[in-house]
Amino acid sequence: MQLKNARILLTGASGGLGQELACQLSDCGAALLLAGRDSGRLNALATSLGPGAASICADLERASGVAALAGAAREFGVNVLINNAGVSAFGLLENEEWAAIERVLATNLEAPIHLTHALLPWLKAQPQAAIVNIGSTFGSLPFPGFVAYSAAKAGLRGFSQALRRELADSLVAVIHIAPRAIDTPLNTDAVKALNRALKNQSDSPVDVARQVIAALRRGDGEHHFGFPERLFAWLNGVAPSLIDRGLASKLAIIKQHSPSS
């Protein structure tokens, strides 16, 4: 897809990956409507990017917030939607507060579906359009200690695949991106300690944003980042019992680092 003069709605724009995506997309010549909850960061980012960027605060957990953002997106003339907003939660399911679980599901799964639903007729009317859903390796490799997050990201992957097949006779590309851990403030100290203990690899927002943009340009339907995570995700699809046994050997470390409620 041609990014020069593209008009892009980017959710989660005030976060670590969102800010880097905004900067790199702007460098590609795209105009950006930046959405998020932190008005100060959004305004500062939009100002730094120049006249081709605008910002809007939106609570995507509320129907009114989705409706307001969809209206602003149509007025902006978007032809690309990047569902990047996300929250994580690390902890054993039995220790998690239900409100935290609801927030993970609402932000990572319900909000992208709701916003896509609101904008789909508009996007289908464009000469060229794309929907990019930022998922996670955990969507294909569900991980203990991240039960709600894994469920939400698995749902987002399924949503992306089903919608791509539903829109196969349209000009709307549906792209699902599944990065491994990213070095952003989304990761708590407990998550960082767990990653160190398990020797999990992570990527910088700069590298992930670069790969997201490359996938958007190519129109890749599915893109998984990182090795060996990509291999393990594939293996989980064909022989999940092997992954069960492998993760069982790490369970004590996961429980040791898991915060209690």
C-alpha positions in Angstrom: 0.0 0.0 0.0 1.2 3.5 -0.8 1.7 5.4 2.4 2.4 8.8 1.0 -0.8 10.9 1.4 -2.5 8.0 3.2 -4.8 9.2 5.9 -4.4 7.0 9.0 -6.3 6.7 12.3 -3.9 5.4 14.9 -5.2 4.3 18.3 -3.0 4.0 21.3 -0.9 6.8 19.8 0.3 8.1 23.2 2.0 4.7 24.1 5.5 3.6 23.3 4.8 1.7 20.1 2.1 4.2 19.1 4.4 7.2 19.3 7.1 5.5 17.2 4.5 4.3 14.6 3.3 7.9 14.4 6.7 9.3 13.8 7.7 6.7 11.2 4.4 6.9 9.4 4.6 10.7 9.3 8.1 10.4 7.8 6.5 8.2 5.1 4.3 11.1 4.1 1.1 10.0 5.8 -1.4 12.2 7.5 -2.3 11.0 11.0 -5.3 11.2 13.3 -3.8 10.3 16.7 -6.2 8.8 19.3 -5.6 7.9 22.9 -6.4 8.8 26.5 -3.4 11.1 27.4 -4.3 14.5 25.9 -1.0 16.1 26.9 1.1 13.4 25.1 -1.3 13.4 22.1 -1.2 17.1 21.6 2.6 17.2 22.0 3.0 14.4 19.5 0.7 16.0 17.0 2.5 19.3 17.3 5.9 17.7 16.8 4.7 16.0 13.6 3.4 19.2 12.0 0.3 20.2 10.1 -0.4 16.7 8.8 -1.3 15.4 12.3 -4.3 15.9 14.5 -5.2 14.4 17.8 -8.4 13.3 19.7 -8.9 11.9 23.1 -11.2 8.9 23.1 -12.3 6.2 25.6 -12.8 3.2 23.4 -14.3 1.2 26.2 -17.4 3.4 25.9 -19.8 3.3 22.9 -19.9 7.1 22.9 -16.1 7.2 22.7 -16.1 4.8 19.7 -18.9 6.8 18.0 -17.1 10.1 18.5 -13.8 8.7 17.2 -15.5 7.1 14.1 -17.1 10.5 13.3 -13.8 12.3 13.6 -12.1 9.6 11.4 -14.7 10.1 8.7 -14.3 13.8 8.8 -10.5 13.4 8.6 -11.0 11.2 5.6 -9.2 8.1 6.9 -8.4 5.2 4.6 -6.2 3.2 7.1 -7.2 2.1 10.6 -4.5 0.9 12.9 -5.9 -0.7 16.0 -2.9 -0.4 18.3 -4.4 0.5 21.7 -3.8 -2.2 24.2 -3.3 -3.0 27.9 -1.7 -6.1 29.5 -2.1 -7.8 32.8 0.4 -10.2 34.4 -0.8 -12.5 37.2 -2.5 -15.8 37.9 -6.1 -15.8 36.9 -7.4 -16.6 40.3 -5.5 -13.6 41.8 -6.8 -11.1 39.2 -9.5 -8.6 39.9 -12.5 -9.1 37.6 -12.4 -5.4 36.7 -8.8 -5.8 35.4 -9.8 -8.8 33.3 -12.7 -6.9 31.8 -10.4 -4.0 30.9 -8.0 -6.3 29.2 -10.8 -7.9 27.1 -12.5 -4.5 26.4 -9.3 -2.7 25.3 -7.6 -5.5 23.4 -10.6 -7.2 21.7 -13.9 -5.4 22.0 -12.6 -1.9 21.2 -10.9 -2.9 17.9 -14.0 -4.9 16.8 -16.3 -2.0 17.7 -14.3 0.6 16.0 -13.8 -1.5 12.9 -17.5 -2.2 12.7 -18.2 1.6 13.0 -15.8 2.5 10.2 -16.1 -0.5 7.8 -18.8 1.0 5.5 -16.6 4.1 5.1 -13.4 2.2 4.5 -15.1 0.0 1.9 -16.1 3.1 0.0 -12.4 4.2 -0.4 -10.3 3.5 -3.5 -7.8 1.7 -1.3 -8.0 1.0 2.4 -6.5 -1.2 5.1 -7.2 -2.3 8.7 -4.2 -3.2 10.8 -4.7 -5.0 14.1 -1.7 -5.1 16.4 -1.8 -8.4 18.2 0.8 -10.4 20.1 2.7 -13.7 19.9 0.5 -14.7 22.9 -2.5 -14.7 20.5 -1.0 -17.8 18.9 1.1 -19.0 21.9 -1.1 -18.5 25.0 1.0 -18.1 28.0 0.4 -18.9 31.7 0.2 -15.7 33.8 -1.3 -13.8 30.9 -4.6 -15.7 30.5 -6.9 -12.8 29.8 -4.4 -11.1 27.6 -3.7 -14.3 25.6 -7.5 -14.8 25.2 -8.0 -11.3 24.0 -5.1 -11.4 21.5 -6.2 -14.9 20.3 -9.7 -13.4 19.7 -8.1 -10.4 17.8 -6.2 -12.9 15.6 -9.4 -14.8 14.8 -11.3 -11.6 14.1 -8.6 -10.5 11.7 -8.6 -13.7 9.8 -12.3 -14.0 9.6 -12.7 -10.4 8.5 -9.9 -10.7 5.9 -11.8 -13.7 4.3 -15.1 -11.8 4.5 -13.6 -8.8 2.6 -11.7 -10.9 0.0 -13.8 -9.4 -2.7 -13.2 -5.8 -1.6 -10.4 -3.3 -1.7 -9.9 -3.4 2.0 -6.8 -5.2 3.2 -6.9 -6.7 6.7 -3.5 -7.2 8.3 -2.7 -8.9 11.6 0.6 -8.1 13.2 1.9 -10.3 16.1 5.0 -9.0 17.7 6.8 -10.6 20.7 7.6 -8.5 23.8 8.2 -4.9 23.1 10.4 -2.6 25.3 7.7 -0.1 26.4 6.2 1.1 29.6 3.4 -1.4 29.1 5.7 -3.9 30.7 5.7 -3.7 34.5 8.8 -4.4 36.6 7.4 -7.9 37.3 7.1 -8.6 33.6 10.6 -7.4 33.0 11.9 -9.6 35.8 10.0 -12.6 34.4 11.4 -12.0 30.9 14.9 -11.9 32.3 14.4 -15.1 34.3 13.0 -16.9 31.3 15.5 -15.4 29.0 12.7 -14.1 26.7 13.8 -11.8 23.9 12.2 -8.4 23.3 12.3 -5.8 20.5 12.5 -2.0 20.5 9.5 0.1 19.4 11.6 1.4 16.6 12.2 -2.0 15.1 8.6 -3.1 15.6 7.2 0.0 14.0 9.5 -0.5 11.1 8.2 -4.0 10.6 4.6 -2.9 10.9 5.1 -0.3 8.2 6.8 -2.9 5.9 3.9 -5.3 6.4 1.4 -2.5 5.6 3.2 -1.6 2.4 3.3 -5.2 1.3 -0.3 -5.9 2.4 0.8 -9.0 4.4 -2.3 -10.7 5.9 -0.3 -12.3 8.7 3.0 -11.3 10.1 4.7 -12.7 13.2 7.8 -11.1 14.6 10.7 -12.8 16.4 12.5 -16.1 16.5 12.0 -18.6 18.2 8.6 -17.2 19.2 7.3 -17.5 15.6 8.4 -21.2 15.5 6.7 -21.9 18.9 3.5 -20.2 17.8 3.4 -22.5 14.7 4.2 -25.6 16.8 1.4 -24.7 19.2 -1.0 -24.9 16.3 0.1 -28.3 15.2 1.2 -30.0 18.4 0.0 -28.0 21.4 0.8 -30.9 23.8 4.5 -30.2 23.2 4.1 -26.6 24.2 2.0 -27.7 27.2 5.0 -29.7 28.4 7.5 -27.0 27.6 5.6 -24.3 29.5 4.9 -26.7 32.5 8.6 -26.7 33.1 8.6 -23.0 33.4 5.5 -22.7 35.6 7.4 -22.4 38.9 9.3 -19.4 37.6 6.2 -17.8 36.3 4.4 -18.3 39.6 7.4 -17.0 41.5 7.3 -13.7 39.6 3.6 -13.3 39.4 2.2 -10.5 41.6 -0.5 -11.4 44.0 -3.8 -9.5 44.2 
